[in-house]
Every structure is written in structure tokens, then in C-alpha cells.
Amino acid sequence: MGARRASKDTDRRIGRRALIVGGAAAAAGSAVLARDELGRLWWRVPGVEKPRKEGEVDYAGARWVAASDANWRRADRPDDYGIDMVVVHVTQGSFDSAVKAFQDPAHKAASHYIVRKDGHIAQMIRELDVAYHAGNRDYNERSVGIEHAGFVDRPQDFTDEMYEASARLTARICARYDIPVDREHIIGHVEVPGTDHTDPGPHWDWDRYMRLVRAARTTPA
Ligand SMILES: [Zn+2]
């Protein structure tokens, strides 16, 4: 954790990728490719990505709705970046407006999942990929982002169905990547270093949520 180690890790990864895409980088002349450009190029090399199917979801309870690919970066998690965190968000808007925003290439942000008040879950980005949801590169690379439709100052937006559906989703994510079910690893956007976001806000009931995640974690899927 921490910015120093993060940047060192990033440099090392970029070094490896720079070797892999040496041909493409050379073709681009001596121009310095932005790190994200390298990130987009390296996966084109055969054999470095897992098979994907259009419309496939990572969580059986979710419906696929693709986000604009401007709002995430292709990756091969957890092999290139380990996943050890879930970040809880609140959309500050309706479910439909969040889906629209994540489909908008100009939005420049999106999370993997959105949970609606009735417990419906949309997956918009594969967990393999890095979603731009935390406003912090290191945290984006190591986490799965879950949005909850509603407003931070409206506790009534956080329904029983929403808490339960979200907790089951988070429990499955924790099970798949061996993430400890605690507040070090299941955090709010507000807890991401450097953020100016306050979600999920003071009305999000963390005790209740963590209790539900723990309960779902010990229940067979
Ligand atoms: Zn957020």
C-alpha cells in the first residue's frame, strides 16, 4: 500500500510490457508513449489474455450492459494486477443515469457493477479489466468497484434489497480472490487516498453491510 510502492510496481510492470510491445513502440518512433497507451497495446500480443465472451458476466446474479471502453482499461486480472479490495460507491443519481454515464465515452469513469434499489445488478465492466472508479490508479488496478443507485443524503435510497444484493455480490468477489471480509479490504470511495468524493456517505450502514457480507460469505453460492 502507499504511493511509493505503487509507483515502483507500476514502473516494473511497464518495463515488462515495454519489452513485449517493443515492435509497436519502435514503429511509433522514439515518441514517448503514454503509460496508458502501452497498457492498451500490450494485450494485443497473443497468449497474454484469458478467453472472453461477449455478454459474459463474472457474477451469475448480474445482467451485462457494456460500459464505453473509454471508461476502463483492458487488463488480465488477477494475473497482471492482484485484486484485494472492493470499493463501495453511491451514484448521486438514478440507476438509469449511472448506466448512461458509464456508456458515455466522455464520462471518463465507470465501475464494474451498479446495484439498483430493487436488488437488480448490472455488470458493465469485466473484473479482468481495470475500471476507472476510484480516482486513484493503484486502487483502480487492485479493486472491484460497486455503485449503488441513490444519493448519499437520502438514507431511504439504501433499501434492504440493495444491501442484501450488494452484500452477496461482495461476498462472491471476496471468495473468488481470497479477499478478507473486513473494513481494510471493503472500503468506501471516501477512504481512497487523494479522493474528494464522500460516497457512500454517513447514511451507509457499514455494520449492517459487513454483517450481511460475512453471512453471505459462509453461505454456499
Ligand atoms: Zn464513488
Residues whose N, C-alpha, C, O or C-beta is under 5 A from the ligand:
A	BS01	ZN	H89 V90 H133 H189 H197 D199
